C-alpha cells in the first residue's frame, strides 16, 4: 500500500525536485562495534555518532550506518547493490599494507588495464569492498547492477541530481572487458561518490550458479548492504514528487529509531531500497 500525502499538502509543494545529497550506506552486521573498528582502521574513515545516537562511520561527506542482527545477513550478489569502495593513489603499496594488517581479500590485486589496479576486500559479514587506483584514498564509489543501466542512471539524475561522470549521458552500446559484459552502463557523481551501474548480464557471467534461472534482482532489504540513502532538506516536498510520479513508497515518514531525524523509504530501479533522509549528512 502506497503512502499518500493529503491532496492539499501535496498541491502546496513545488513540483521541482529539491536538492539532494548522498547520505549513507546502511549495512546489516552481527557486531556493529567490530564493524566500526574495521572500517576506521582499514580505510580513510573515522568514528562518529549519527544524530548523537548511533555509533557509525563518517567517510568524508557521508555515513556508514550499521544494524545489528543475530545471524549473518545473506551476502550473495543477488540485489542491485554489488559493492562500495575506496581509492588508492598507489594501489600496490595500499594492497601490501592491507595484507600486512591481516585484511582478507575476496579478489587479490589485479591489473585491469595498464596502470589501473583493483582488489576486493572481504569485509565484516562478507561485505564486498573495492580498493582501486584513484587520485585519492577516500570513500569513492558505489557499484550497482541493473536490467537497464542507462535508464537507471537517468532515474538517479532526475530524482537526486547526480551528474554524468563523463559530462554526457551513456550510450546503449554493449561493451566487454575480458569477456565480461560491462555495458551498456552508467556512471554518475553523487557529491564525492561515483555511482557506477553495470548491466545484469555481468551478474549472470560473474556468478553463474547464483544467477542460474534468475532474470531480476531481489530486494537488498535484510542483506549485508541493506539500502542506500539520499537526503533532502524538505522530505515532504521531495516525497510529494516521488508520489506524483508513481514511485513506490515502501515506508511513510517516521523518525529514525533513537533520533529526531525523519526519513522515508522508496523503491528505486531494479528493486533497490532507498532511504530518503531529512537533513543533509554532517559529522556530529
C-alpha atoms as one frame of an Amber mdcrd trajectory, in Angstrom:
protein
   0.000   0.000   0.000   1.443   3.384  -1.008   1.659   6.251   1.451  -0.431
   9.181   0.197   0.046  12.785   1.216  -3.143  14.813   1.780  -4.134  16.454
  -1.512  -3.945  19.958  -0.099  -0.463  19.372   1.272   0.747  17.776  -1.954
  -0.547  20.679  -4.026   1.315  23.154  -1.853   4.724  21.770  -2.760   6.630
  22.998  -5.784   6.999  20.353  -8.459  10.734  20.906  -8.866  12.788  18.209
  -7.162  14.692  19.763  -4.227  18.451  19.442  -3.996  19.601  16.010  -2.877
  22.874  14.696  -1.458  24.364  11.264  -0.861  23.716  10.492   2.805  24.676
   6.943   3.801  25.017   3.252   3.163  23.231   1.019   5.668  24.783  -2.360
   6.441  23.439  -5.345   8.383  26.108  -6.798  10.666  26.426  -9.151  13.594
  28.822  -6.893  15.521  28.410  -3.128  14.945  31.338  -2.167  17.184  33.692
  -4.509  15.343  32.421  -3.169  12.026  33.101   0.417  13.074  36.624  -0.595
  14.104  37.172  -2.423  10.809  36.210   0.443   8.514  38.013   3.111  10.534
  41.289   1.160  10.740  41.346  -0.274   7.223  40.214   2.788   5.262  40.183
   6.579   5.340  37.191   6.998   7.647  36.588   7.951  11.266  34.345   7.033
  14.136  31.306   9.188  14.717  27.850   9.334  16.270  24.982   9.597  13.836
  22.404  12.085  15.185  24.132  11.741  18.539  22.537   8.329  18.993  24.277
   5.610  16.969  27.939   4.640  16.659  28.756   4.940  12.970  31.500   5.615
  10.447  31.986   9.046   8.908  33.611   8.849   5.466  34.419  12.410   4.316
  30.880  13.575   3.419  28.585  10.663   4.243  27.903   7.877   6.707  28.146
   4.128   7.007  25.415   3.026   9.419  25.049  -0.421  10.950  22.108  -2.548
  12.050  22.799  -5.406  14.453  21.367  -8.812  13.616  21.556 -12.112  15.455
  22.550 -14.082  12.367  24.877 -13.219   9.469  22.954 -11.496   6.662  22.912
 -13.048   3.184  25.790 -11.731   1.090  25.397 -13.307  -2.356  25.227 -10.685
  -5.100  21.533 -11.015  -5.912  20.357  -7.453  -5.315  21.171  -4.386  -7.386
  23.844  -3.395  -4.832  27.157  -5.031  -5.705  29.874  -3.275  -3.675  31.291
   0.038  -2.470  34.859   1.188  -2.263  37.798   3.429  -1.512  40.508   4.784
  -3.773  44.275   4.346  -3.577  46.878   6.604  -5.175  49.447   3.784  -5.038
  47.440   0.599  -5.302  50.387  -1.772  -4.930  51.508  -0.079  -1.725  47.939
   0.077  -0.385  47.431  -3.625  -1.103  50.697  -4.578   0.612  49.736  -2.508
   3.657  46.323  -4.191   3.832  47.895  -7.654   3.633  50.366  -6.772   6.379
  47.476  -5.712   8.629  45.695  -9.038   8.111  42.999  -7.881   5.708  41.234
 -10.729   3.913  40.667 -10.362   0.175  37.946 -11.917  -1.937  39.906 -10.973
  -5.068  43.669 -10.251  -4.965  45.221  -7.238  -6.643  44.535  -7.387 -10.372
  45.604  -5.123 -13.222  42.513  -4.444 -15.299  44.352  -2.316 -17.837  47.802
  -0.661 -17.800  48.166   1.395 -14.639  44.750   0.556 -13.190  44.612  -1.997
 -10.376  41.769  -3.209  -8.192  41.174  -5.726  -5.402  38.117  -6.743  -3.399
  38.373  -6.718   0.379  36.197  -9.208   2.241  34.673  -7.063   4.958  32.543
  -7.857   8.017  29.764 -10.322   7.192  31.279 -10.754   3.700  30.595  -7.221
   2.520  32.490  -6.633  -0.721  34.680  -3.505  -0.587  36.772  -2.481  -3.572
  40.162  -0.814  -3.444  41.144   0.645  -6.803  43.594   3.012  -8.417  42.401
   6.603  -7.975  43.647  10.123  -7.375  42.538   9.876  -3.736  42.301   7.338
  -0.900  38.803   8.231   0.284  35.374   6.604   0.154  34.831   6.994  -3.550
  32.256   4.798  -5.186  29.130   2.681  -5.070  28.749  -0.023  -7.717  25.244
  -1.130  -8.710  23.763  -3.569 -11.231  20.703  -3.041 -13.409  18.460  -4.609
 -16.015  18.682  -1.260 -17.853  21.709   0.698 -16.664  21.232   3.817 -18.833
  17.582   4.138 -17.754  18.534   3.605 -14.105  21.209   6.263 -14.446  18.691
   8.713 -15.878  16.408   7.990 -12.910  19.148   8.932 -10.422  19.918  12.081
 -12.398  16.237  13.059 -12.425  15.460  12.474  -8.768  18.766  13.007  -6.946
  20.529  15.462  -9.218  23.511  13.193  -9.862  25.836  14.360 -12.643  27.088
  12.222 -15.515  30.731  11.414 -14.730  31.700  11.895 -18.384  29.620  15.038
 -18.752  27.139  13.344 -21.079  24.524  10.554 -20.927  25.694   6.988 -21.564
  25.253   5.081 -24.805  23.470   1.764 -25.156  26.466   0.154 -26.780  27.353
  -3.299 -25.380  30.925  -3.345 -24.081  33.107  -6.161 -22.819  36.271  -6.485
 -20.749  37.977  -9.872 -20.746  34.779 -11.489 -21.979  32.543  -9.963 -19.308
  29.765  -7.627 -20.430  30.121  -4.262 -18.680  27.958  -2.160 -20.996  25.612
  -0.560 -21.547  26.480   1.060 -18.253  26.071   4.344 -16.425  28.386   6.425
 -14.264  27.324   9.439 -12.207  28.674  11.580  -9.407  26.608  11.992  -6.248
  28.678  14.579  -4.407  32.057  12.843  -3.973  30.676   9.332  -4.620  30.842
   7.835  -8.098  27.715   5.718  -8.655  28.538   3.127 -11.321  25.928   0.814
 -12.832  26.750  -2.377 -14.786  24.255  -4.459 -16.799  22.507  -7.535 -15.437
  24.385  -9.662 -17.963  27.537  -9.098 -15.928  25.908 -10.695 -12.888  24.989
 -13.797 -14.860  28.536 -14.158 -16.135  30.320 -13.373 -12.873  28.138 -15.515
 -10.584  26.616 -18.160 -12.907  25.500 -20.564 -10.174  23.762 -17.862  -8.120
  22.128 -16.402 -11.216  21.050 -19.598 -12.928  17.410 -19.101 -13.916  17.242
 -15.569 -12.469  16.047 -12.624 -14.530  15.642  -9.891 -11.914  17.079  -8.549
  -8.673  15.904  -9.329  -5.152  15.372  -6.565  -2.629  18.531  -5.704  -0.662
  16.402  -5.476   2.491  17.992  -7.695   5.134  21.110  -8.364   3.057  24.631
  -7.292   4.011  24.175  -3.912   2.274  20.583  -3.163   3.197  19.979   0.124
   1.423  21.332   3.380   0.046  20.262   6.798   1.351  19.961  10.273  -0.108
  18.947  13.401   1.792  16.680  16.383   1.241  16.214  19.439   3.412  12.450
  19.094   2.956  11.477  15.429   2.998   7.766  16.027   2.437   8.370  18.198
  -0.638  10.596  15.556  -2.207   8.264  12.718  -1.293   5.325  14.512  -2.862
   7.122  14.480  -6.213   8.005  10.807  -5.953   4.349  10.136  -5.161   3.137
  12.242  -8.064   5.410  10.303 -10.420   4.178   6.937  -9.164   7.386   5.885
  -7.410   6.592   3.206  -4.840   6.814   4.433  -1.249   7.818   1.498   0.944
   7.632   3.281   4.303   5.988   6.582   5.219   7.983   9.309   7.004   8.947
   8.430  10.555  11.731   9.241  12.993  14.818   7.035  12.764  14.999   4.977
  15.958  16.568   6.899  18.829  16.767  10.168  16.894  14.682  13.152  15.816
  15.726  12.632  12.181  12.834  11.841   9.840  13.123   9.526   6.876  11.030
   7.519   4.434  11.775   4.640   2.087  11.121   4.282  -1.625  11.785   1.564
  -4.159  14.091   2.594  -6.978  15.091   0.856 -10.206  15.808  -2.877 -10.007
  14.037  -3.314  -6.686  16.668  -1.266  -4.863  15.701   0.127  -1.445  16.448
   3.836  -0.980  16.029   5.812   2.217  15.147   9.495   1.953  16.565  11.335
   4.958  15.500  14.813   6.046  18.565  16.980   6.588  21.902  16.544   4.880
  24.697  14.427   6.303  27.036  16.131   8.751  29.642  14.943  11.184  28.414
  15.211  14.764
